[in-house]
Amino acid sequence: MSKLGIKDIAARSGVSPATVSRTLRNPELVNKDTRKKVMKAVRESGYTPNRFGSSLRTQQSGNIVVMMPDITNQVNAGIIRAIEVEAQKTGYSVLLGDTQGQEARERHYAQMVSSGQADGILLYTHRLPFDLDNLTANLPPLVNGNESIEVEGLNKVMVDNVQGAKDGVNHLVALGHRRIAAVLGDNNAPSNRERLQGFQQALQQAGIEPDEQYLVQGDYTTESGMKAMEALLKLRKRPTAVFCFNDDMAIGAMSVLREYGYAIPGDISIMGFDDIRYASLMNPPLTTIHQPLEEIGQASMRLLLAQLSGKNSAPQHIQLPLQLVVRQSTGPAPESD
């Protein structure tokens, strides 16, 4: 049996081969009824698009690169999953670039576009992997997600880290806490700076003087959360609440408190940021700030698809809201304190 081609699908659906090609490549540009007819013919025939042959004719690879500093991180994994779903709807494949925070690796993955291996980039790192000369005029199709890069002309999908941190502090203040510590994340990450900004603003608005000894550096890893908690427990006046700038560090902090026999939240309240899968499974379940990972991935991919289909307009900046999720790891400040 000979392999089906676009002409066969066109004959089955009663449209031109060009319309079939357009439906498979950019379905959002095709009339809804026409799109349904073509996709019905594709499903019934079992036709598989020849992406390589298509790329030779259109000079497109059918691939997009997703660049992240750590693809094993649960936040990043949740975003990647949503990107994959959106990409498959339009026939694109996803190439994952695990940069490990290394600039050389970032540039390597970025070169996939210039070499024709990929058509666009979803960039979740804190810097652009390109030289800055005439940058905005020469950028490939690109969307910056989560870690805001301060360069004009970028399409962005962000969350409101400042407000999220404020909501977290306000929750602790409402429970009567005044000695509130923070475990900071990676200093290179804009998200960390934004969360620190929100944390300090909320303290000041509550009439609490920020105390430098209650700011402990971490790096978003569980191990750094453990070390930070050990340092805080050594203070003469330990905090009654600790706001970790991600859930991994909060989980590390909780493990140290359990090891030393502290009650959570009876002695010290703990809260995190992200609402990863394990947050609700902790003992006690972790109070945290929920990130809309699926929406981040969807919005990023849709912005990139708009660029790839030629719908270039003024750069868009989408900011998605965060949500406080109150569980059992936070409670009233101890009366003795």
N, C-alpha and C positions, 0 to 999 in steps of 0.2 A: 504493500500500500504506500503510495507516494505521500510525502509530508505535505500537510496543508500549508498554504501561504495566505498572505493578506488578500490576494485576489479572490481566494475561495471564501474567506470570511465576508468580503464585500458582496459576493454573489448571494450568499446565504441571507445576508441582512438587507439586501436591496439598496446599498449605498455605494459610493465610489471607494476605491482603494485608498485614496487620500484621506477620506473621512475616517476609514478604519484606522489608518496610521495615526491620525490626529486624536482619535478617541483613546487609543492605547498610550499615546505619549502625553497628551494634555487633556484629559477627560473634562476638566472644568470649563474648557472652551467650547465644548460640543453641546448642542441642544439635548435636553434631558431625554426626550423620547427617542432620538437617534442613538444616544449613548446606550439606552436600554436595549435597543435592537441589536446593536453591535456586540455588546457584552453577552447577550443571550446566545448569539451565534458562536461566540468564543467559548462559552461554557459547554454548549451542546456538542461542539466539534472537538473539544479537548485541545484546541490550538494553543501553542506556546509561542509567544513573540520571540523572534530571533534578535536578541538585544545587540549581539555583535554586528550583525549585518545592518541593523538600524543605525548603529553608531557610525558605521562607515559612511552612510548617506547623510546623516544629520550632523556629523562631527560632535556628537554627544555620546558620553560613555554610559549613561543610565545609572551612574553611581553618585552618591554624595558621601562626603567624609564628615564624621562626627568626631570632634577632638575634645577629649576630656583628660584631666590630670590623673584620674584613677577610675577605670571602668568597673572595678569591683565594689566601689563605694555604693551603698544602697540607694542613696539619693540619685546618683548618676545612673545606676542601673534602672531605676524607675522611669527616668526621662528617656533613656535609650529604648526601652520597651515601647513607649508611646510613639517615638520617632519611627521605629520599625513598622508599626501598624499603619501610620500615615503614609510612609514611603511605599509600602506594598500596594496600597490602594491605587497608586498612580504608576506602578511598574518600576519604581526606583529601588536600587539595592543600597544598603548602608555599609560603608567601610568604617570600622571602628579604629580610631587612633588613640591609643593609651599613651599619653605624652609623659606621664610620671613627673610632671612639673619641669621637664627639661626643654629648654629652648631649642636645642638641636633637633629633638624629636618633633617638636611643634612645626619647625620649618620643613622637616622631611615630609610630614603628612600634608602640609599646605602645598608642597610642590606637586602633589598628585593632580591638582587642578591644572597647573600650567603644563604638565606633561600629558594631559588628556585622559588620565585614568579616572578622574572624577569631574563632575560639573559644578559643584558648589560645596560650601563648608558650613557646618553648624559648629560654632566655636564656643566652648564652655571653659575657656582658660582666661587668665587675667591680662594677657597681652596679645597683640597681633603678631603673627609669625611672618611679617613682611617688613621690608625696608620702608622707612617713613617718607622717602622722596616721592612727591606727587601721589601720595597714598590713595586718597579717596577717588582719584581719577582712574586708578589702575586696579582696584580691588576686584576680585572675582565675586560671583554671587555668594553672599555671606550673611549669616545671622549670628549675632552675639547673644549668648544666653547666660543667665545667672550671675556671672562675674562681669560687671559692667566695665568695658574698656572705654576710656575717655578720649575717643576720637570722633570727630564730627562725621556725619553721613552714614552711620551704621544702623542697620535694622537691629532692634533689640527686643528680647523677651526677658523681663526681670520680675523679681518679687520685691515687695516693700519691706526690706530687712529692718529699716529704721523703725517703722511702725510695729513690726513683729516683736522687736526687742522691747519697745515701750509697753506693748500689751503684756509681755511676760513679767516685766518689773512691776507694772500696775497690779497684776494679780498677786504678786508676793507682798506688795505694800498693803493691799486690801486685807491680807491675812495677818497684818500686824508686824511684819518684818521690817527692821531698820538696818540691820547689819547684813547687807546683801552682797555677796561676792560674785565675780564673773570669771569664768574660765574661757580665755580668748582662743580664737582659732589661728589659722595661718596668717601671719602678718602681711604676706604678699596678696592675700585675697581681698578684693573690694568688699565682699560680703562680710568679712570680719570687721572691717572699719565701719561699715554701716551699722552693724549690730552693736558695736561699742558706742557709736554715736547715739543710737536710740536708748541704750542702757543708761548712759550718763544723763541724757536729757530727762528721762523719766525719773531718775533719782532727784535731780535738781527741782523738777516740778513738784515732787513730793516733799520737798524741804529737807532732803537727806544730802549731807555733804559727802561727795565721792571720796573714798579712802583708797589710796594707791595700794595699800597692803592687801586689799580685797580684789585686786586685779592680777590674776595669775595667767602667765602665758602657756598656751597649749598649741597644738597644731592640727586639730580636728581628729586625732587618733584616740583610740580607747586608752592606750598607754599614757598619753599626755594627760588625759583626764584623771588617771590614777595618781600620777605624780603631783598634779595640781592639788588634788584633794588632800594628799599627805602633807603638802606644804601649808595648806589652810588650817589643818588640824593642829599644826605646831604653833599657831598664833596665840598670844596670850588671851586675846578676846576673839574666839573663833566666830565665824559668821553663823547666823541662824538659817540662812538660805543661800544656795549656790545656783546661779544661772549659768549653765554650760552652753556655749554657742553652737553646739550640735549634739545630737543624741549619743553618738559614739563616746564622746568625752563624758557625758552624763552617766552612761553605763559604767565607764571606768571609775568615776567618782563613787557611784553607788557600791561597787564591789569593795572599795577601800573602807567605806563606812560600815559595811557588813562585817568585814574582817576585824575591825577594831571595836565592834559591838555597839555602834551608834544606831539608834532607831531612826528610820525614815518613814514619815516626816517628824516623828516626835522630838528628836534632837536637832536634826537638820533637814530642811526641805531641799529637794533637788528638782530642777527642771532643765529640759533640753530644748533643742531646736531642730526641726525637720519632720518629726513624726515618722521615723522609719518603721519597718514592719515589726521589729522586735520591741518597740517602745511600749506597746500595750500588753506585752507578754512578760515584762519585767516584774520583779517582786520587791516593792509594790509597782503597779503600772505607772509609767512615766508621764508626768505632765510635760507638755511640749508645745511647740509652735508648728502647726501643720503646713507643709509645703504642697501646693497642687502639682505634683510631678507630672501627671498625665496631661494636664492643661499646658504645662511648660513645653513638653515635647511636641504636643499637637500644634501649638501656636508657632513654635520655632520652625517646624517643618512646613507649615502652610505659608509662612512668610518667605521661606526659601523657594518653595514651588512657584510662588507668584513672581519672584525674580527670574526663575528659570524659564517661565512661560512668556517672559517679556513684559509683564505687567509692572514695569518700573515706575514708581512715583516717588513722592517725597518719603524719606526714611521714616519708618514707623517705630515707635517705642511703646511696647505693650508692657504694662505693669500689672501683675496679678496679685490679688490680696492673699494674705496669710490668715490663719485662724488659730486662736488659742484653744488647746485641747486640755481640759483640766481632768487629771486622774488622781491617783492616791499618793503620789510621791511628794506632794506639797500639802501643807497644813498650817494651822495657826502657829505663830512664833511661840516658843516656850515661855511660859509665864515667868520663870525665874530669871530670864534674860530681859 
